[in-house]
Amino acid sequence: VDAKMSGIATGANKGFIVTKRPQAKSSRKWYLVKGATESKKQPGRRVKVIRAVVRETVGYAPYERRIVEILKGGGSNPQKKAWRFAKQRLGTHIRAKKKVAEMERVASAAPQKKKTKPEKKSK
């Protein structure tokens, strides 16, 4: 398989001549390979602003609002319940963890409603 391609369609060394990309030592370290895809890089300043404006305008999806409710609800281990719910909706554990972390930031940033004691009625 180490034979060079000849650029001819037939013969022992048939095939288009290509320069192979260097392979990383571990398949998990694909991002360390020079020339690796940049699809995982962080969004730029412009994209962040646009997404923030859209999020502010449109709001959250119903399942996202439910995750926030679960997190605010308390009870025993609300984060685990939120993870389960998010995984059910999103499909993978990693996506669910990311979404729950995002919704936790939303829940903590939202203004908390103060619980007021009901006034006692006098006779």
C-alpha atoms as a printed R data frame, in Angstrom:
    type eleno elety resid chain resno       x      y       z
1   ATOM     1    CA   VAL     A     1   0.000  0.000   0.000
2   ATOM     2    CA   ASP     A     2   3.060  2.238   0.404
3   ATOM     3    CA   ALA     A     3   3.559  2.398  -3.378
4   ATOM     4    CA   LYS     A     4   3.191  5.863  -4.869
5   ATOM     5    CA   MET     A     5   0.138  6.526  -6.988
6   ATOM     6    CA   SER     A     6   0.929  7.012 -10.640
7   ATOM     7    CA   GLY     A     7  -1.971  9.276 -11.535
8   ATOM     8    CA   ILE     A     8  -3.127  6.718 -14.112
9   ATOM     9    CA   ALA     A     9  -6.540  5.064 -13.837
10  ATOM    10    CA   THR     A    10  -5.254  1.515 -14.432
11  ATOM    11    CA   GLY     A    11  -2.280 -0.564 -13.371
12  ATOM    12    CA   ALA     A    12  -0.647 -1.643 -10.139
13  ATOM    13    CA   ASN     A    13  -0.123  1.922  -8.854
14  ATOM    14    CA   LYS     A    14  -3.378  3.337 -10.153
15  ATOM    15    CA   GLY     A    15  -4.965  6.308  -8.458
16  ATOM    16    CA   PHE     A    16  -4.951 10.072  -8.071
17  ATOM    17    CA   ILE     A    17  -1.758 11.519  -6.620
18  ATOM    18    CA   VAL     A    18  -2.461 13.041  -3.209
19  ATOM    19    CA   THR     A    19  -0.391 14.369  -0.325
20  ATOM    20    CA   LYS     A    20  -1.511 12.690   2.878
21  ATOM    21    CA   ARG     A    21  -2.144 14.699   6.017
22  ATOM    22    CA   PRO     A    22   0.052 13.759   8.983
23  ATOM    23    CA   GLN     A    23  -1.729 11.511  11.453
24  ATOM    24    CA   ALA     A    24  -1.743 12.143  15.202
25  ATOM    25    CA   LYS     A    25  -0.376  9.435  17.491
26  ATOM    26    CA   SER     A    26  -3.801  8.972  19.047
27  ATOM    27    CA   SER     A    27  -7.067  9.216  17.153
28  ATOM    28    CA   ARG     A    28  -8.490 11.266  20.055
29  ATOM    29    CA   LYS     A    29  -5.870 13.956  19.524
30  ATOM    30    CA   TRP     A    30  -7.161 14.954  16.075
31  ATOM    31    CA   TYR     A    31  -7.124 18.601  17.101
32  ATOM    32    CA   LEU     A    32  -3.346 18.501  17.611
33  ATOM    33    CA   VAL     A    33  -2.679 17.546  13.995
34  ATOM    34    CA   LYS     A    34  -1.523 20.483  11.917
35  ATOM    35    CA   GLY     A    35  -4.138 21.362   9.319
36  ATOM    36    CA   ALA     A    36  -6.929 19.649  11.240
37  ATOM    37    CA   THR     A    37 -10.443 20.925  10.720
38  ATOM    38    CA   GLU     A    38 -11.349 24.126  12.497
39  ATOM    39    CA   SER     A    39 -15.036 23.299  12.822
40  ATOM    40    CA   LYS     A    40 -14.684 23.036  16.624
41  ATOM    41    CA   LYS     A    41 -13.154 26.464  17.156
42  ATOM    42    CA   GLN     A    42 -14.891 29.119  19.246
43  ATOM    43    CA   PRO     A    43 -17.364 31.435  17.486
44  ATOM    44    CA   GLY     A    44 -16.107 34.912  16.670
45  ATOM    45    CA   ARG     A    45 -17.231 38.194  18.215
46  ATOM    46    CA   ARG     A    46 -19.762 38.928  15.452
47  ATOM    47    CA   VAL     A    47 -21.385 35.489  15.668
48  ATOM    48    CA   LYS     A    48 -21.612 35.759  19.471
49  ATOM    49    CA   VAL     A    49 -23.385 39.126  19.203
50  ATOM    50    CA   ILE     A    50 -25.831 37.839  16.576
51  ATOM    51    CA   ARG     A    51 -26.643 34.735  18.641
52  ATOM    52    CA   ALA     A    52 -27.166 36.850  21.764
53  ATOM    53    CA   VAL     A    53 -29.582 39.153  19.901
54  ATOM    54    CA   VAL     A    54 -31.510 36.196  18.472
55  ATOM    55    CA   ARG     A    55 -31.683 34.518  21.898
56  ATOM    56    CA   GLU     A    56 -32.926 37.740  23.485
57  ATOM    57    CA   THR     A    57 -35.553 38.235  20.778
58  ATOM    58    CA   VAL     A    58 -36.819 34.677  20.427
59  ATOM    59    CA   GLY     A    59 -36.366 33.427  23.984
60  ATOM    60    CA   TYR     A    60 -35.995 29.809  25.007
61  ATOM    61    CA   ALA     A    61 -37.529 26.616  23.670
62  ATOM    62    CA   PRO     A    62 -40.183 24.945  25.843
63  ATOM    63    CA   TYR     A    63 -37.836 22.109  26.826
64  ATOM    64    CA   GLU     A    64 -35.179 24.671  27.863
65  ATOM    65    CA   ARG     A    65 -37.705 26.481  30.063
66  ATOM    66    CA   ARG     A    66 -38.609 23.138  31.628
67  ATOM    67    CA   ILE     A    67 -34.940 22.445  32.406
68  ATOM    68    CA   VAL     A    68 -34.742 25.810  34.195
69  ATOM    69    CA   GLU     A    69 -37.907 24.931  36.153
70  ATOM    70    CA   ILE     A    70 -36.420 21.575  37.182
71  ATOM    71    CA   LEU     A    71 -33.211 23.277  38.326
72  ATOM    72    CA   LYS     A    72 -35.086 25.937  40.309
73  ATOM    73    CA   GLY     A    73 -37.525 23.400  41.731
74  ATOM    74    CA   GLY     A    74 -35.028 21.968  44.181
75  ATOM    75    CA   GLY     A    75 -35.933 18.613  45.624
76  ATOM    76    CA   SER     A    76 -33.396 15.826  45.791
77  ATOM    77    CA   ASN     A    77 -30.680 16.315  43.173
78  ATOM    78    CA   PRO     A    78 -32.399 18.609  40.648
79  ATOM    79    CA   GLN     A    79 -29.288 18.644  38.455
80  ATOM    80    CA   LYS     A    80 -29.540 14.895  37.854
81  ATOM    81    CA   LYS     A    81 -33.215 15.218  36.922
82  ATOM    82    CA   ALA     A    82 -32.316 18.032  34.533
83  ATOM    83    CA   TRP     A    83 -29.566 15.899  32.955
84  ATOM    84    CA   ARG     A    84 -31.964 13.007  32.441
85  ATOM    85    CA   PHE     A    85 -34.597 15.244  30.895
86  ATOM    86    CA   ALA     A    86 -32.065 16.987  28.629
87  ATOM    87    CA   LYS     A    87 -30.571 13.663  27.516
88  ATOM    88    CA   GLN     A    88 -34.026 12.421  26.615
89  ATOM    89    CA   ARG     A    89 -34.584 15.503  24.455
90  ATOM    90    CA   LEU     A    90 -31.093 15.945  22.979
91  ATOM    91    CA   GLY     A    91 -29.923 12.365  22.547
92  ATOM    92    CA   THR     A    92 -26.423 12.305  24.041
93  ATOM    93    CA   HIS     A    93 -25.014 12.696  27.540
94  ATOM    94    CA   ILE     A    94 -22.433 15.307  26.510
95  ATOM    95    CA   ARG     A    95 -25.011 17.519  24.768
96  ATOM    96    CA   ALA     A    96 -27.278 17.189  27.797
97  ATOM    97    CA   LYS     A    97 -24.519 18.248  30.204
98  ATOM    98    CA   LYS     A    98 -23.675 21.278  28.040
99  ATOM    99    CA   LYS     A    99 -27.315 22.325  27.813
100 ATOM   100    CA   VAL     A   100 -27.919 21.928  31.559
101 ATOM   101    CA   ALA     A   101 -24.779 23.980  32.307
102 ATOM   102    CA   GLU     A   102 -26.050 26.703  29.957
103 ATOM   103    CA   MET     A   103 -29.494 26.662  31.567
104 ATOM   104    CA   GLU     A   104 -27.907 26.813  35.057
105 ATOM   105    CA   ARG     A   105 -26.180 30.042  34.018
106 ATOM   106    CA   VAL     A   106 -29.538 31.348  32.764
107 ATOM   107    CA   ALA     A   107 -31.295 30.353  35.990
108 ATOM   108    CA   SER     A   108 -28.639 31.971  38.181
109 ATOM   109    CA   ALA     A   109 -28.631 35.177  36.097
110 ATOM   110    CA   ALA     A   110 -32.427 35.514  36.153
111 ATOM   111    CA   PRO     A   111 -33.823 37.762  38.901
112 ATOM   112    CA   GLN     A   112 -35.090 35.717  41.835
113 ATOM   113    CA   LYS     A   113 -38.700 36.209  42.901
114 ATOM   114    CA   LYS     A   114 -38.981 37.208  46.542
115 ATOM   115    CA   LYS     A   115 -41.391 35.137  48.551
116 ATOM   116    CA   THR     A   116 -43.644 37.402  50.570
117 ATOM   117    CA   LYS     A   117 -45.538 36.226  53.592
118 ATOM   118    CA   PRO     A   118 -49.304 36.580  53.262
119 ATOM   119    CA   GLU     A   119 -50.735 39.251  55.527
120 ATOM   120    CA   LYS     A   120 -52.852 38.095  58.432
121 ATOM   121    CA   LYS     A   121 -56.430 39.224  58.222
122 ATOM   122    CA   SER     A   122 -57.672 41.051  61.270
123 ATOM   123    CA   LYS     A   123 -61.243 40.538  62.494
